[in-house]
Amino acid sequence: MKEVLEIIAKSLVDDPDAVEVREVDEDQTVILELRVAESDMGKVIGKQGRIAKAIRTVVKAAASRENKRVAVEILQ
């Protein structure tokens, strides 16, 4: 799941080297923290959060195949 998020984020941004994904385990949920360059935040979030919502949907679908619960957080 971490790899899926990283691939998606790197394909969206202008500075793929600045993409950083950290995995944090909490109880029954895995939290994926996504950090991108300040100038690329808009590209990852999208208008009205549509791209961010789509990213979360894809990652949750990948996680459901492994019977895991995932939350994606986009951090500044």
Secondary structure, DSSP 8 states (H G I E B T S, - for coil): -HHHHHHHHHHH-S-GGG-EEEEEEETTEEEEEEE--GGGHHHHH-GGGHHHHHHHHHHHHHHHTTT-EEEEEEE-
